[in-house]
């Protein structure tokens, strides 16, 4: 009977793995799949560990946003921001060499070895809701700032990112049809309205 149950749990695990590009350890536990079952299937070479608490079927399809999915799976309360958000929206030419996330000021820094992360902290509660969209990436709900909010965020952190990146992003977002008033609403929240107005007037 025990062997039969083990086979059923193995089948269940493999069924999960076929349906979802990424598997979370907590979801497997909730489904009654034990660590020993997971270990056995990993030993068979059908499931591999992506990062701590995150697994995948070796034949599962990945997309270009895998790193965002991994980090969101590990840190559900994080919001993808700045360069990573620009990359997601295909804005600009600057590539994110780490995953940029926003956390609350007093949140514990996630212990993630890979992919590398860059943490931006804020005391503002609005920063986790206004201009934040939920995207399903690899079966994981990922919070990402929209393009207008992202540009305003970049100007807020211009000393860290560089003004060239900010201006390139602003130019492309305006070119995509985003209204200056929408960008200004986020600039006002970020207290960079006076800084952005001259650039908006020049580029609009």
RODO-2510 file (C-alpha; in nm, 4 decimals, decimal comma):
residues 204
     n   res          X          Y          Z
     1     x     0,0000     0,0000     0,0000
     2     x     0,2817     0,2433     0,0903
     3     x     0,4577     0,1756    -0,2388
     4     x     0,1303     0,2330    -0,4236
     5     x     0,0819     0,5672    -0,2471
     6     x     0,4389     0,6646    -0,3304
     7     x     0,3762     0,5931    -0,6986
     8     x     0,0590     0,8045    -0,6888
     9     x     0,2421     1,0967    -0,5290
    10     x     0,5170     1,0651    -0,7871
    11     x     0,2603     1,0742    -1,0664
    12     x     0,0946     1,3743    -0,9021
    13     x     0,4260     1,5572    -0,8798
    14     x     0,5046     1,4925    -1,2457
    15     x     0,1543     1,6031    -1,3440
    16     x     0,2075     1,9300    -1,1542
    17     x     0,5432     1,9744    -1,3242
    18     x     0,3908     1,9393    -1,6699
    19     x     0,1222     2,1969    -1,5944
    20     x     0,3430     2,4625    -1,4330
    21     x     0,6853     2,5782    -1,5572
    22     x     0,7910     2,6446    -1,1967
    23     x     0,7005     2,4462    -0,8850
    24     x     0,7057     2,5939    -0,5367
    25     x     0,7978     2,3783    -0,2387
    26     x     0,5045     2,5120    -0,0377
    27     x     0,2585     2,4150    -0,3124
    28     x     0,3977     2,0617    -0,3168
    29     x     0,3626     2,0354     0,0609
    30     x     0,0027     2,1576     0,0404
    31     x    -0,0654     1,8875    -0,2192
    32     x     0,0682     1,6233     0,0194
    33     x     0,3866     1,5593    -0,1769
    34     x     0,6669     1,4813     0,0668
    35     x     1,0284     1,5880     0,0449
    36     x     1,1276     1,2219     0,0022
    37     x     0,9045     1,1941    -0,3053
    38     x     1,0503     1,5131    -0,4469
    39     x     1,4046     1,3905    -0,3774
    40     x     1,3335     1,0584    -0,5495
    41     x     1,1990     1,2278    -0,8616
    42     x     1,4947     1,4679    -0,8635
    43     x     1,7299     1,1699    -0,8386
    44     x     1,5590     1,0186    -1,1428
    45     x     1,6530     1,3314    -1,3395
    46     x     1,2966     1,4402    -1,4229
    47     x     1,2784     1,7352    -1,1819
    48     x     1,5570     1,9844    -1,1091
    49     x     1,6089     2,2500    -0,8458
    50     x     1,6117     2,6031    -0,9876
    51     x     1,6737     2,7808    -0,6568
    52     x     1,5857     2,7221    -0,2937
    53     x     1,2200     2,6211    -0,2747
    54     x     1,1713     2,6430    -0,6542
    55     x     1,1801     2,3453    -0,8931
    56     x     1,0992     2,2657    -1,2546
    57     x     1,0506     1,9713    -1,4902
    58     x     1,3614     1,9328    -1,7054
    59     x     1,1497     1,9526    -2,0218
    60     x     0,9399     2,2518    -1,9094
    61     x     0,9396     2,5536    -2,1386
    62     x     1,0932     2,8740    -2,0031
    63     x     1,0445     3,2300    -2,1136
    64     x     1,2748     3,5324    -2,0984
    65     x     1,1229     3,6397    -1,7668
    66     x     1,2293     3,3320    -1,5714
    67     x     1,4413     3,5289    -1,3228
    68     x     1,1460     3,7540    -1,2400
    69     x     0,9339     3,4459    -1,1752
    70     x     1,1984     3,2907    -0,9520
    71     x     1,2352     3,6001    -0,7369
    72     x     0,8594     3,6564    -0,7124
    73     x     0,8170     3,2957    -0,6053
    74     x     1,0716     3,3452    -0,3288
    75     x     0,9586     3,6969    -0,2286
    76     x     0,5832     3,7271    -0,3018
    77     x     0,5529     4,0753    -0,1456
    78     x     0,8230     4,2237    -0,3706
    79     x     0,7441     4,4497    -0,6659
    80     x     0,9633     4,4352    -0,9772
    81     x     1,0872     4,7896    -1,0417
    82     x     1,3334     5,0153    -1,2245
    83     x     1,5656     4,8471    -1,4773
    84     x     1,3958     4,5073    -1,4452
    85     x     1,0554     4,6678    -1,5063
    86     x     1,1978     4,8580    -1,8059
    87     x     1,3286     4,5301    -1,9485
    88     x     0,9919     4,3605    -1,8958
    89     x     0,8134     4,6406    -2,0856
    90     x     1,0912     4,6404    -2,3503
    91     x     1,1788     5,0017    -2,2816
    92     x     1,5285     5,1311    -2,3521
    93     x     1,8565     4,9561    -2,4185
    94     x     1,9911     4,9114    -2,0654
    95     x     1,9951     4,5505    -1,9479
    96     x     1,9269     4,4476    -1,5897
    97     x     2,2188     4,2410    -1,4604
    98     x     2,0218     4,1678    -1,1441
    99     x     1,6535     4,1626    -1,0535
   100     x     1,5484     4,4992    -0,9104
   101     x     1,2814     4,4639    -0,6433
   102     x     1,1034     4,7004    -0,4073
   103     x     1,0403     4,6045    -0,0456
   104     x     0,9145     4,7865     0,2613
   105     x     1,1728     4,9750     0,4629
   106     x     1,1776     4,7264     0,7503
   107     x     1,1434     4,4069     0,5454
   108     x     1,4076     4,1385     0,5920
   109     x     1,6537     4,1233     0,3027
   110     x     1,5854     3,8014     0,1064
   111     x     1,8630     3,5441     0,1105
   112     x     1,8863     3,4686    -0,2599
   113     x     2,2155     3,3615    -0,4124
   114     x     2,0858     3,3390    -0,7687
   115     x     1,9581     3,5302    -0,9534
   116     x     2,1260     3,8374    -0,8074
   117     x     1,8876     4,0977    -0,6671
   118     x     1,8994     4,4726    -0,6004
   119     x     1,6647     4,5875    -0,3236
   120     x     1,5019     4,9321    -0,3247
   121     x     1,3252     5,0156     0,0010
   122     x     1,0341     5,2495     0,0676
   123     x     0,8149     5,3617     0,3567
   124     x     0,5288     5,4502     0,1198
   125     x     0,2374     5,2058     0,1215
   126     x     0,1100     5,3445    -0,2096
   127     x     0,4266     5,2184    -0,3780
   128     x     0,2929     4,8617    -0,3580
   129     x    -0,0417     4,9346    -0,5248
   130     x    -0,0399     5,2459    -0,7450
   131     x     0,0926     5,1736    -1,0911
   132     x     0,1538     4,8089    -1,0012
   133     x     0,0289     4,5383    -1,2369
   134     x     0,0047     4,1630    -1,1711
   135     x     0,1422     3,9438    -1,4501
   136     x     0,1324     3,5653    -1,4709
   137     x     0,4851     3,4563    -1,5586
   138     x     0,5591     3,0844    -1,5609
   139     x     0,2556     3,0217    -1,3440
   140     x     0,3738     3,2721    -1,0796
   141     x     0,1939     3,5995    -1,0005
   142     x     0,4542     3,8738    -1,0434
   143     x     0,3962     4,2361    -0,9391
   144     x     0,5573     4,4802    -1,1837
   145     x     0,5322     4,8587    -1,2087
   146     x     0,3663     4,9848    -1,5270
   147     x     0,5681     5,1868    -1,7770
   148     x     0,4558     5,5335    -1,6601
   149     x     0,5248     5,4542    -1,2941
   150     x     0,8581     5,2935    -1,3861
   151     x     0,9828     5,6069    -1,5604
   152     x     0,8930     5,8243    -1,2612
   153     x     1,0654     5,5741    -1,0309
   154     x     1,3769     5,5924    -1,2461
   155     x     1,3919     5,9705    -1,2079
   156     x     1,3536     5,9304    -0,8332
   157     x     1,6577     5,7007    -0,8347
   158     x     1,8438     5,8889    -1,1103
   159     x     2,1592     5,9204    -0,8977
   160     x     2,1804     5,5414    -0,8900
   161     x     2,0716     5,4741    -1,2485
   162     x     2,2080     5,7713    -1,4409
   163     x     2,0162     6,0457    -1,6182
   164     x     2,0794     5,8966    -1,9642
   165     x     1,8783     5,5853    -1,8727
   166     x     1,5962     5,8009    -1,7348
   167     x     1,5740     6,0206    -2,0444
   168     x     1,5862     5,7249    -2,2829
   169     x     1,3022     5,5592    -2,0910
   170     x     1,0963     5,8791    -2,0807
   171     x     1,1417     5,9357    -2,4539
   172     x     1,0284     5,5813    -2,5408
   173     x     0,7317     5,5784    -2,3038
   174     x     0,6065     5,9090    -2,4427
   175     x     0,6619     5,7745    -2,7921
   176     x     0,4452     5,4726    -2,7136
   177     x     0,1476     5,6995    -2,6501
   178     x     0,1534     5,7300    -2,2722
   179     x     0,0099     6,0681    -2,1679
   180     x     0,2442     6,3116    -1,9921
   181     x    -0,0269     6,3653    -1,7292
   182     x    -0,0112     5,9965    -1,6335
   183     x     0,3659     6,0109    -1,5908
   184     x     0,3332     6,3330    -1,3907
   185     x     0,0862     6,1715    -1,1522
   186     x     0,3544     5,9211    -1,0506
   187     x     0,6228     6,1903    -1,0548
   188     x     0,4137     6,3818    -0,8016
   189     x     0,3903     6,0773    -0,5756
   190     x     0,7663     6,0326    -0,6057
   191     x     0,8264     6,4041    -0,5410
   192     x     1,0183     6,4478    -0,8655
   193     x     0,7501     6,6471    -1,0498
   194     x     0,9572     6,9676    -1,0711
   195     x     1,2564     6,7703    -1,1988
   196     x     1,0574     6,5907    -1,4708
   197     x     0,8435     6,8801    -1,6006
   198     x     1,1202     7,0460    -1,8109
   199     x     1,2064     6,7113    -1,9743
   200     x     0,8401     6,6344    -2,0393
   201     x     0,7933     6,9764    -2,1999
   202     x     1,0957     6,9209    -2,4220
   203     x     1,0091     6,5661    -2,5267
   204     x     0,6283     6,5911    -2,5530
***
